[in-house]
Amino acid sequence: MKALIKQLIKNSTLFFINRTEKTRLGRFLFYQIVSNAMENVVEISHRGMIFKFPVPNDLSVFRVKTFATKEPETLEWIDNIPEGSVLWDIGANVGLYAVYAAKMRNCQVWAFEPSVFNLELLARGVYLNGVTEQVCIVPLALSNKLAPSQLHMTTTDWGGALSTFDQNYGYDGKELKETFQFQTVGMSMVDAVEKLGIPQPDYIKIDVDGIEHLILKAGGHVLLGVKGLLVEINDDFTELADQCQEALTAAGLVLSQKLHSEMFDNSSSFGHLYNQIWVRP
């Protein structure tokens, strides 16, 4: 019923736009609504710190409103990173955790995010929170090689996820239900350091919805130098889970914790999705 109501509202809105865009006043009003969408900002407080994020649509509102409850283990992991560390946020999305690490732990964050639909929100969030000196946005995909390929996307919504670079499957190993794609450049972690001069990370957070194993297997000396890592893994995608474990174990890291919030417990789609925390003993 809820989905039906949303579709009715969407259809009604599109009908109104189609009718009114034929007039100068209608076009003016429509463009004003679109251009002002990014001006909507939500403030949240966590551990005594205020954060501000742009919320132009329902999905971005959801992300901000569930900031403290969707992945509390990620926030706790960041809280334990030594101040001033270099953190790579691979699959930064709209930058909630990149901003948090920069603001709470004074980390130097390299935020890898290839989605053109998320980059504006990411940049605006970094600016709104005054961490432009600490967060560097890298608008490229990490992969297992330096080469152009397609970013296959399930949605073009601001704040959207579940996209895959250079592969046709998603976070669960099943064929991706693509709605949009564009070509961009991918590179390995070694390429990021050796070709772009990005500093060796002390810590890595990686959530790219399906190719984590490919990125980690090509981590080379970069992964060998990491002190700790958090990676989101779907246990049902056994190939990904097994190869991530092999790559991280070979790099000398040890699995410390495997967690997810209560929000995931009753989810038929994401119930076996966990954040794994790996440490160097």
C-alpha positions as CSV (number, residue, x, y, z in Angstrom):
1,M,0.0,0.0,0.0
2,K,2.8,2.4,0.9
3,A,4.5,1.7,-2.5
4,L,1.2,2.3,-4.3
5,I,0.7,5.6,-2.6
6,K,4.2,6.7,-3.4
7,Q,3.7,5.8,-7.1
8,L,0.4,7.7,-7.2
9,I,2.1,10.8,-5.8
10,K,5.0,10.4,-8.3
11,N,2.6,10.0,-11.2
12,S,0.6,13.1,-10.1
13,T,3.8,15.1,-9.7
14,L,4.9,14.1,-13.2
15,F,1.5,15.0,-14.6
16,F,1.6,18.4,-12.9
17,I,5.2,19.1,-14.2
18,N,4.3,18.0,-17.8
19,R,1.3,20.4,-17.7
20,T,3.0,23.4,-16.1
21,E,6.4,23.2,-17.9
22,K,4.7,24.5,-21.1
23,T,4.3,27.9,-19.4
24,R,7.1,30.3,-18.5
25,L,5.8,30.6,-14.9
26,G,5.6,26.8,-14.7
27,R,9.1,26.3,-15.8
28,F,10.4,29.0,-13.4
29,L,8.7,27.3,-10.5
30,F,9.9,23.9,-11.5
31,Y,13.5,25.0,-11.8
32,Q,13.3,26.9,-8.5
33,I,12.2,23.7,-6.8
34,V,15.0,21.6,-8.3
35,S,17.7,24.2,-7.7
36,N,16.6,24.7,-4.1
37,A,16.6,21.0,-3.3
38,M,20.2,21.0,-2.2
39,E,19.6,23.8,0.2
40,N,17.7,21.5,2.5
41,V,20.1,20.7,5.4
42,V,19.6,18.4,8.4
43,E,21.6,18.9,11.6
44,I,22.3,15.9,13.8
45,S,24.3,15.6,17.1
46,H,26.4,12.6,18.0
47,R,28.8,12.4,20.9
48,G,28.5,16.1,21.5
49,M,29.4,17.1,18.0
50,I,27.1,18.7,15.5
51,F,27.0,17.5,11.9
52,K,25.2,19.0,8.9
53,F,24.3,17.2,5.7
54,P,22.3,18.2,2.6
55,V,19.0,16.2,2.2
56,P,17.5,16.8,-1.3
57,N,15.4,13.6,-1.3
58,D,13.9,10.9,1.0
59,L,16.8,8.5,0.7
60,S,19.3,11.2,1.9
61,V,17.0,12.0,4.8
62,F,16.9,8.4,5.7
63,R,20.7,8.1,5.6
64,V,21.1,11.1,7.9
65,K,18.3,10.2,10.3
66,T,19.7,6.7,10.8
67,F,23.3,8.0,11.1
68,A,23.7,6.6,14.7
69,T,21.6,3.4,14.3
70,K,22.2,1.9,10.9
71,E,25.9,1.1,11.4
72,P,26.8,1.9,15.0
73,E,29.7,-0.5,14.7
74,T,31.3,1.7,12.0
75,L,31.0,4.8,14.2
76,E,32.6,2.9,17.1
77,W,35.4,1.6,14.9
78,I,36.1,5.1,13.7
79,D,36.0,6.3,17.4
80,N,39.0,4.0,18.1
81,I,41.1,5.2,15.2
82,P,44.1,7.2,16.5
83,E,43.7,10.9,15.8
84,G,45.4,12.2,12.7
85,S,45.4,8.8,10.9
86,V,45.1,8.4,7.2
87,L,41.8,6.7,6.4
88,W,40.6,5.5,3.0
89,D,36.8,5.5,2.7
90,I,36.3,3.2,-0.3
91,G,32.7,3.6,-1.4
92,A,32.1,6.8,0.5
93,N,28.6,7.4,-0.8
94,V,27.4,10.8,0.5
95,G,30.3,11.0,3.0
96,L,28.7,10.5,6.4
97,Y,31.6,8.4,7.7
98,A,34.3,10.4,5.9
99,V,33.0,13.6,7.5
100,Y,32.7,11.9,10.9
101,A,36.2,10.6,10.8
102,A,37.6,14.0,9.8
103,K,35.6,15.9,12.4
104,M,35.8,13.5,15.3
105,R,39.3,12.0,14.9
106,N,41.0,14.7,12.7
107,C,41.7,11.9,10.2
108,Q,43.1,12.7,6.7
109,V,40.4,11.0,4.7
110,W,40.6,9.9,1.1
111,A,37.0,9.4,0.0
112,F,36.6,7.2,-3.1
113,E,33.2,7.6,-4.7
114,P,32.5,7.2,-8.5
115,S,28.8,7.9,-8.5
116,V,28.1,11.2,-10.2
117,F,24.8,11.4,-8.3
118,N,26.5,11.1,-4.9
119,L,29.5,13.3,-5.5
120,E,27.6,16.6,-5.1
121,L,26.1,15.5,-1.7
122,L,29.6,14.3,-0.6
123,A,31.2,17.6,-1.5
124,R,28.5,19.7,0.1
125,G,28.7,17.6,3.3
126,V,32.4,18.1,3.5
127,Y,32.0,21.8,3.0
128,L,29.1,22.2,5.4
129,N,31.1,20.5,8.2
130,G,34.2,22.6,7.6
131,V,36.5,19.6,6.8
132,T,37.7,20.5,3.3
133,E,41.3,20.4,4.4
134,Q,40.9,16.9,5.8
135,V,38.8,15.2,3.2
136,C,40.0,14.7,-0.3
137,I,37.4,13.4,-2.7
138,V,38.6,10.9,-5.3
139,P,35.8,10.6,-8.0
140,L,37.1,7.2,-9.3
141,A,36.3,3.6,-8.7
142,L,38.7,1.2,-7.0
143,S,39.0,-2.1,-8.7
144,N,41.7,-4.7,-9.4
145,K,43.4,-2.9,-12.3
146,L,44.0,0.5,-14.0
147,A,41.5,0.6,-16.8
148,P,38.2,2.3,-17.9
149,S,35.0,0.4,-17.6
150,Q,31.3,0.9,-16.8
151,L,29.8,1.8,-13.5
152,H,26.5,-0.2,-13.4
153,M,23.9,1.5,-11.3
154,T,20.6,0.3,-9.8
155,T,19.4,3.8,-9.1
156,T,20.1,7.4,-10.0
157,D,18.7,8.7,-6.7
158,W,20.9,11.0,-4.6
159,G,22.4,8.8,-1.9
160,G,21.8,5.6,-3.9
161,A,23.9,2.5,-3.5
162,L,24.1,-1.1,-4.8
163,S,26.2,-0.2,-7.9
164,T,29.1,-2.2,-9.3
165,F,32.1,-1.2,-11.3
166,D,33.3,-3.5,-14.1
167,Q,31.1,-6.4,-13.1
168,N,27.4,-7.4,-13.8
169,Y,26.6,-8.6,-10.3
170,G,25.6,-6.9,-7.1
171,Y,26.3,-7.2,-3.3
172,D,24.7,-10.7,-3.2
173,G,26.5,-12.1,-6.3
174,K,23.3,-12.1,-8.3
175,E,22.8,-10.3,-11.6
176,L,22.5,-6.5,-11.1
177,K,19.2,-4.9,-12.0
178,E,20.7,-2.0,-13.9
179,T,18.9,1.3,-14.5
180,F,21.8,3.4,-15.6
181,Q,25.5,3.2,-16.5
182,F,28.4,5.4,-17.5
183,Q,32.1,4.8,-18.2
184,T,34.8,5.9,-15.8
185,V,38.3,4.9,-14.7
186,G,39.0,2.2,-12.2
187,M,42.3,1.5,-10.5
188,S,43.8,-0.7,-7.8
189,M,44.9,0.4,-4.4
190,V,48.5,0.1,-5.6
191,D,47.7,2.4,-8.5
192,A,46.2,5.0,-6.2
193,V,49.4,5.2,-4.3
194,E,51.9,4.8,-7.1
195,K,50.1,6.6,-9.9
196,L,48.2,9.3,-8.0
197,G,50.5,9.8,-5.0
198,I,47.7,9.2,-2.5
199,P,49.3,8.4,0.9
200,Q,49.5,4.9,2.3
201,P,46.4,4.4,4.5
202,D,46.6,3.5,8.1
203,Y,43.0,2.3,8.1
204,I,40.6,1.4,5.4
205,K,36.8,1.3,5.3
206,I,35.4,-0.5,2.3
207,D,31.8,-0.9,1.2
208,V,31.4,-1.2,-2.6
209,D,28.5,-3.7,-2.8
210,G,30.0,-6.7,-4.5
211,I,33.7,-6.3,-5.6
212,E,35.4,-6.0,-2.3
213,H,37.3,-9.2,-2.9
214,L,38.6,-8.0,-6.3
215,I,39.9,-4.8,-4.7
216,L,41.5,-6.5,-1.7
217,K,43.1,-9.2,-3.8
218,A,44.9,-6.5,-5.8
219,G,45.9,-4.6,-2.6
220,G,49.5,-5.6,-2.8
221,H,51.9,-3.6,-0.5
222,V,49.2,-1.2,0.4
223,L,47.2,-3.8,2.2
224,L,50.3,-5.1,3.8
225,G,50.8,-1.7,5.4
226,V,47.3,-1.2,6.8
227,K,46.9,-1.3,10.6
228,G,43.1,-2.0,10.5
229,L,40.3,-2.5,8.1
230,L,36.4,-2.6,8.2
231,V,34.7,-4.3,5.2
232,E,31.1,-5.0,4.6
233,I,30.5,-8.5,3.4
234,N,27.4,-10.5,2.5
235,D,27.9,-14.1,3.9
236,D,25.5,-15.4,1.3
237,F,28.0,-14.3,-1.4
238,T,30.4,-17.1,-0.6
239,E,32.9,-16.4,-3.3
240,L,33.3,-12.8,-2.1
241,A,33.4,-13.8,1.6
242,D,36.0,-16.5,1.0
243,Q,38.3,-14.5,-1.2
244,C,38.2,-11.5,1.2
245,Q,39.2,-13.7,4.0
246,E,42.0,-15.2,2.0
247,A,43.3,-11.7,0.9
248,L,43.1,-10.2,4.4
249,T,44.7,-13.2,6.1
250,A,47.5,-13.3,3.6
251,A,48.1,-9.6,4.4
252,G,48.7,-10.5,8.0
253,L,45.4,-9.2,9.3
254,V,43.2,-11.0,11.8
255,L,39.4,-11.0,12.1
256,S,38.4,-9.3,15.3
257,Q,34.6,-8.7,15.1
258,K,31.7,-9.3,12.8
259,L,28.7,-7.1,13.5
260,H,25.6,-5.5,12.2
261,S,22.8,-3.5,13.8
262,E,19.4,-4.6,14.8
263,M,18.0,-3.0,11.7
264,F,19.5,-5.9,9.7
265,D,18.2,-8.7,11.9
266,N,14.8,-8.9,10.4
267,S,15.8,-8.0,6.8
268,S,15.2,-10.7,4.2
269,S,17.6,-9.0,1.8
270,F,20.3,-7.7,4.2
271,G,20.1,-10.1,7.1
272,H,23.4,-11.8,6.3
273,L,25.3,-8.5,5.6
274,Y,27.9,-7.8,8.2
275,N,30.7,-5.3,8.9
276,Q,33.9,-7.3,9.5
277,I,36.6,-5.6,11.5
278,W,40.2,-6.8,10.9
279,V,43.2,-5.8,12.9
280,R,46.9,-6.3,12.7
281,P,48.1,-8.2,15.7
